Amino acid sequence: MKIKRFTNEGRKEWIKLYREIFISIDKQTPNRRSAKEGIEKGYNKNLQKKIELLKKDNTLSTPVDGAQDLDLKDYKNSYELGSALDTSLKNISYKDLFDDLNLWDCLSLNLFDKIFVPGKIKGFMPYRYVVDVDRNNSMRHLVRGPWWAVNRYGENAKIFTYTEVYQQNDFFEQFVKVNSLRELKVIAEVCMRLYFDKENNRSIPGTSKGTRGGFARLRDKISHYNKIKFLWNMNTNEIIDMLPSEFDKYKI
Amino acid sequence: MGQIVSNRTGRVKIFHSGVYPEIVIKAEQKKECLIYRAELNLDPKHKFNDNFSITLQAYEKNGLAKEPLSMGTVGNPKDLATIVVEDINIDSILFRLKITNDKNIIKGWADQISITQEDNLSDGSKTTSDQSDTILPIQETDQINTPFKIEMIPNERPKLLLKAGLNLKEKFKREITTKVFIYTSVIRQILFTYLVDEEFNDDPKKKQFLQKIKDNAGGDLEDPPEHIIEYNKITDEGYDWIEKATSLSLNRPISFNGKNTSLMEEFAAQCKKYGIEDEDEN
């Protein structure tokens, strides 16, 4: 698939269309926490047609110079999607890619049938499909988030992207908001070592929540250590060794 | 509520602003990259050991961080010249300085160091006017998703960010109700942050802000209480002081449309207009 970027007008049309989709679903959804049925009803034939028309409108997007074709397939998880995007965009600088909202949202439209799957998705908030620049939401975009995770952490991004391409990842959402975690690439490796089940290719159930030795506790400990020790001088083993006994069951 | 952190390892804060900053960073934005240089002038009063290591790290608020670079040791410091950064813009770059002992314990630190303004080679793309007289500069930005937000960085004045594209800045200037709603919220938030967050303990801008609030109160406002936090909670005394300071700021006499009044008085007058209803015709 050719990688394209919206024109400014194109992105406006996309924002308008997704807003229409959102409102249509919302009307059918008495409780946003349980939206599965509302999504199926709200994303009606008329809106599906509008998505196809917008995809076909070549006046609203342009090819991205330097990008290679995207290997389009049924991605097993967000890691595969992020890796495919990272490969296609490798010749473009991070600085140019990061804030290119027209690019990410055009990809969102062109990959819409993969990241918006009625019957399977449980959430439909706009930040999943339209980049929201607010710090708390900017990485919740289902295309930009996985690309960023793979671009920054390589294979260690698996803990943040093992989920289906239409799902948000709890680990990633929590991780990316905390500066001391996000900035240090070695912490992604710490998370992989402690909480990733390689056999089942997913995180150990329950560890993204506030259990003893779980991710929430790791976040607190790293924030604390970051004030006392210079973590940039330390490797994964040294950081894991510093963690208290409540983490022992995950250190194996 | 912010976390209360003890300081058993005795780390000290390095000053990066004011008359005698201990580090000065100058930068130039080129087309493809940014180039910076950094000069150290650590104050001997810290009494760091000569073998303590010094590192400087460029980063972006809420973005990425570069690998820290060595600036030598306290006994043999070296300035940095012509460091190239490709993926952070001059508008968003910040720096951290860390001084560590041989056990990798942080003994000195400075965070959120911005580029020294006076001698920048940039084209002045920074939009905040730190030279102006106001204690609360206003900046419109499309990087927020709420109508307004306060940005607070140690050693810089708090900044009121208004959502761009909504003409909020004009609304703020012209409409007394908008101004009072926003002021009430942001003054409370700034005072709360200044009094609770230890990052601002030695911040000269905090002193300036609190002094201005006291000046506005015309002698009716005492110093903030010494013990603002007890048992991980803000004290009643602390809350009361913040409320009093906020209230006095809004009741400060001002000249508005040729009369002596206050923001609160004008706000009340505007609000009362809505209470005047037509008589019931039935």
Interface residues (C-beta under 8 A of the other chain):
Chain A: S93 Y94 K95 F98 D132 V133 D134 R135 N137 R152 N179 E183 L184 S223 H224 K227 I228 K229 F230 W232 N233 M234
Chain B: Q3 V5 T9 R11 T55 Q57 Y59 N62 G63 L64 A65 E67 P68 E86 D87 I88 N89 K98 T100 N104 I105 I106 D142 Q143 I144 N145
